[in-house]
Amino acid sequence: MTPDGFSISTAIGRGAYGTIGGAGHRWVMLAVAWLCLAVWCALPAMARFDHAHEQLTKELQKYVDTPLVHYARWKNDQAGLDRYLKQLAAISPREYERFTQDQKKALWINAYNAITIKIVLTHYPIRGDKPYYPPNSLRQIPNVWEDFKFTVAGKEVNLYMIEHDMIRKQLQDARMHFAVVCASRGCPPLLNRAYVPETLDKDLDEAARRYFAAERNVQYDPERKEVRVSQLFRWFPLDFANLAGFSKMPFPPPSDDAIVLSYVLSMAPAELRSKFPEKETRVLYMPFDWSLNDADATPVGDAQNKGVEWLTDGSMRAATAGPCCGGP
């Protein structure tokens, strides 16, 4: 069938390609049918998205020294990253509808990370004067979560929409919080490879274990009956309710701290869990390090190693001024 609805077989029958009778006519029709089938099968294959995300992995392997990124070098060679962003833009809504759940998760994790890198490279070197954040922080870029629009799978999106609409609302896998990277040292580490659907479940479990293993993210203090955790859990406590064992909310519902504590203890070594009775344990939220995850930056005091806000007098305090990614 041609695009205007005029069939090849009708054209042959009407003599559009000359008058061919008998067996010859049937052979021509069969050959044309096979040719059309071959073309029809080949076109989707040519347009099909690369779920291996090989272009992104290629760029990450050149410039990522996990957990840090060589932005200075990458800024001078952005063509490969731009090719990947064009691949994201080329996905049609119809093709996206056929993606599996893991393909969608891998897509949006990688899209978030790639777009974040692109925004950083566009503004690098970052030198801001907002007192609440380190001078080189992503958060020195005005309206970083909202103002920079990219096309992914037929949607015009920004970082806020990817984080809150696609990842949190539609895909609802809290482990993805440990895979998306907001270009800050307080964020999960950026890997030097893309996430792919074939190994996604295992990789997200590993990302969670890696996050909990870092003392800057989770600390257990049995003597004080305190569990100290990253601000990430303060920003998105309800996202972890299912992982914390609250698949159905009881009445009255648990507090945010109770959800966080239940989940954090479920990830703790078995020998530690009994030392933290839930009714006696406090949850404290540690400062968040918003300094850029820049492999070539010169550390400034403790700000590269601890989560801080920068005050106008040059002193520092815990970075709690507003949530990540534009807020829940």
C-alpha positions in Angstrom: 0.0 0.0 0.0 1.4 3.4 -1.0 1.1 6.3 1.4 -1.9 7.7 -0.5 -3.7 4.4 -0.1 -3.1 3.2 -3.7 -2.0 -0.4 -3.6 0.8 -1.8 -5.8 -1.3 -4.8 -6.7 -4.1 -2.5 -8.0 -1.6 -0.6 -10.0 -0.3 -3.7 -11.6 -3.8 -5.1 -12.3 -4.8 -1.8 -14.0 -1.7 -1.9 -16.2 0.1 1.0 -14.5 3.3 -1.0 -14.9 2.4 -2.6 -18.2 0.3 -5.6 -18.9 1.6 -8.8 -17.5 -0.5 -11.9 -17.4 -0.6 -15.4 -15.9 2.4 -16.6 -13.9 4.5 -13.6 -14.8 2.0 -11.3 -13.2 2.0 -13.4 -10.0 5.8 -13.4 -9.8 6.0 -9.6 -10.2 3.3 -9.1 -7.5 5.2 -11.5 -5.2 8.5 -9.7 -5.8 7.0 -6.3 -5.2 5.3 -7.6 -2.0 8.6 -8.9 -0.6 10.3 -5.7 -1.5 7.7 -3.6 0.3 7.9 -6.0 3.3 11.7 -5.6 3.4 11.4 -1.8 3.3 8.7 -1.7 5.9 10.8 -3.8 8.3 13.9 -1.9 7.7 12.5 1.6 8.4 11.6 1.0 12.0 15.0 -0.7 12.6 16.8 2.3 11.3 14.9 4.7 13.5 14.9 2.5 16.6 16.4 4.0 19.7 19.6 2.5 21.1 18.6 1.1 24.5 22.3 0.3 25.2 22.9 4.1 25.4 26.3 3.5 23.8 26.8 7.1 22.8 26.4 8.3 26.3 28.6 5.6 27.8 31.3 6.5 25.3 31.3 10.1 26.5 31.1 9.2 30.2 34.1 6.9 29.9 36.1 9.7 28.4 35.3 12.3 31.1 34.0 10.7 34.3 36.4 9.6 37.0 33.7 8.3 39.4 32.4 10.1 41.3 33.9 13.2 39.7 33.7 14.7 36.3 36.4 16.5 34.1 34.2 19.3 33.0 37.1 21.5 31.9 38.1 18.9 29.3 34.6 18.0 28.4 33.6 21.6 27.7 35.9 21.6 24.7 34.5 18.4 23.2 30.7 18.4 23.5 29.9 16.9 20.0 29.4 13.4 21.4 27.1 14.5 24.2 25.1 16.6 21.7 24.7 13.5 19.5 23.2 11.6 22.4 20.8 14.5 23.2 19.7 14.4 19.6 19.0 10.7 19.9 16.8 11.4 22.9 14.9 14.1 20.9 14.5 11.7 17.9 12.4 9.2 19.9 8.8 9.5 18.8 5.9 9.3 21.3 4.7 6.2 19.5 8.1 4.5 19.9 8.2 5.5 23.6 4.8 3.9 24.2 6.4 0.5 23.2 9.2 0.9 25.7 9.2 -1.6 28.6 9.2 -0.2 32.1 12.9 -0.8 32.6 13.6 0.9 29.2 11.7 3.9 30.4 13.5 4.0 33.7 16.9 3.8 32.1 15.9 6.5 29.5 14.9 9.0 32.1 17.9 8.4 34.5 20.3 8.8 31.6 18.4 11.8 30.2 18.5 13.6 33.6 22.2 13.0 34.0 23.1 14.0 30.4 21.0 17.1 30.5 22.5 18.1 33.9 26.0 17.7 32.4 25.0 19.8 29.4 23.8 22.6 31.6 26.9 22.6 33.6 29.1 22.6 30.5 27.2 25.5 29.1 27.9 27.6 32.2 31.3 26.2 33.1 33.3 27.5 34.9 30.5 28.3 37.4 31.3 31.4 39.5 28.3 32.4 41.5 27.7 34.7 44.4 24.6 33.2 46.1 25.7 33.0 49.7 23.9 29.8 50.5 25.9 27.7 48.1 29.5 27.1 47.1 30.6 29.5 44.3 30.9 26.6 41.8 27.6 25.0 42.7 25.0 24.0 40.1 22.6 26.0 42.2 24.4 29.2 41.3 22.8 28.9 37.9 19.6 30.8 37.9 16.4 28.6 37.7 18.5 25.6 36.8 15.7 23.2 37.4 13.1 25.0 35.3 14.6 27.2 32.6 16.5 24.8 30.4 14.3 22.9 28.0 15.2 19.7 26.1 13.1 17.4 24.0 12.9 13.7 25.0 10.5 11.2 23.5 8.4 13.9 22.0 8.1 15.9 25.3 9.7 19.3 26.0 11.1 18.7 29.5 13.3 20.4 32.1 15.1 18.8 35.0 12.1 19.5 37.3 9.8 17.7 35.0 12.1 14.7 34.6 12.6 14.4 38.4 9.1 15.0 39.6 6.8 14.1 36.8 8.5 11.2 35.0 10.6 9.6 37.7 8.7 10.2 40.9 5.1 10.3 39.6 5.1 8.0 36.6 7.8 5.5 37.3 7.7 5.4 41.1 10.9 3.5 41.8 12.6 5.2 44.8 15.9 3.6 44.0 16.2 5.9 41.0 17.0 8.7 43.5 20.4 6.9 43.9 21.1 7.0 40.2 20.2 10.5 39.1 23.1 12.9 39.7 22.6 16.7 40.3 26.2 17.5 39.6 27.0 17.9 43.3 29.3 16.1 45.6 26.4 15.4 47.9 24.6 13.6 45.2 25.0 9.9 44.3 28.2 9.3 42.3 28.0 9.6 38.5 29.1 6.3 37.0 31.3 6.2 33.9 28.6 4.2 32.0 25.0 4.6 31.2 22.2 2.7 32.8 20.7 0.0 30.5 17.5 -1.9 30.9 19.0 -5.4 30.8 20.8 -4.9 34.1 18.8 -2.0 35.6 17.2 -3.8 38.5 20.6 -5.1 39.7 22.2 -1.7 39.0 19.6 0.2 41.0 20.0 -2.2 44.0 23.8 -1.7 43.7 23.3 2.1 43.5 21.3 2.0 46.8 23.9 -0.2 48.5 26.7 2.2 47.3 24.8 5.2 48.6 24.2 3.7 52.1 27.8 2.6 52.3 29.1 6.2 52.1 29.4 7.7 55.5 28.5 11.2 54.2 25.0 9.8 53.4 24.2 7.5 56.3 25.7 7.3 59.8 24.6 5.0 62.6 25.2 6.0 66.2 24.0 3.2 68.6 25.2 5.0 71.8 23.1 8.1 71.1 20.3 6.1 69.4 20.7 8.4 66.4 20.6 7.7 62.7 22.0 10.5 60.6 21.1 10.6 57.0 21.4 12.8 53.9 19.0 15.6 53.2 17.8 13.5 50.3 15.5 11.5 52.7 14.2 14.8 54.1 13.2 16.0 50.7 11.4 12.8 49.5 10.4 10.7 52.5 7.1 9.4 51.1 9.0 8.1 48.0 10.6 5.5 50.2 7.4 4.4 52.0 7.0 1.3 49.9 10.6 0.2 50.4 10.2 0.9 54.1 7.4 -1.6 54.3 4.4 0.7 54.1 2.8 -0.6 50.9 -0.5 0.2 52.6 -0.5 3.2 54.9 -1.8 2.5 58.4 -4.0 4.9 60.3 -2.8 7.1 61.7 0.0 7.3 59.0 3.6 7.2 60.1 5.6 10.4 60.3 8.2 11.2 57.7 11.0 10.4 60.1 9.4 7.0 60.9 9.3 6.1 57.2 12.9 7.2 56.7 14.1 5.3 59.8 12.3 2.1 58.8 13.9 2.2 55.4 17.3 3.1 56.6 17.3 0.4 59.2 16.2 -2.1 56.6 19.4 -1.3 54.7 21.6 -1.5 57.8 23.8 -4.5 58.6 21.8 -7.1 60.6 23.9 -6.7 63.7 23.1 -3.0 63.9 19.3 -3.1 63.5 18.6 -4.4 67.0 20.5 -1.5 68.5 18.0 1.1 67.2 14.5 0.6 68.7 12.3 2.7 66.5 10.5 4.4 69.3 13.8 5.5 70.9 15.8 6.4 67.8 16.1 9.9 66.4 16.6 10.7 62.8 18.9 13.6 62.1 19.5 15.1 58.6 23.1 15.9 57.8 24.3 18.9 55.7 24.3 18.5 52.0 27.4 19.3 49.9 26.2 21.4 46.9 29.8 22.0 45.6 30.2 20.9 41.9 31.4 17.3 41.4 34.3 18.7 39.5 37.4 16.5 39.2 39.6 19.6 38.5 38.3 22.0 41.1 40.5 23.2 43.9 38.8 22.3 47.3 37.8 25.4 49.3 38.2 24.6 53.0 35.8 22.0 54.3 33.1 22.9 51.7 34.3 20.2 49.3 34.0 17.5 52.0 31.0 18.6 54.0 27.5 19.8 53.1 27.4 23.5 53.8 25.7 26.8 53.0 27.9 29.7 52.4 26.9 32.8 54.4 27.5 36.4 53.5 30.3 36.8 56.1 32.2 33.9 54.6 31.2 31.4 57.3 29.3 28.2 56.6 26.4 26.3 58.0 24.3 23.2 57.1 22.9 23.5 53.6 19.1 23.2 54.2 17.9 26.2 52.1 15.4 24.5 49.9 15.1 21.0 48.5 16.8 19.4 45.5 15.6 19.7 42.0 13.0 22.5 42.5 11.1 20.9 45.3 8.7 18.0 45.5 
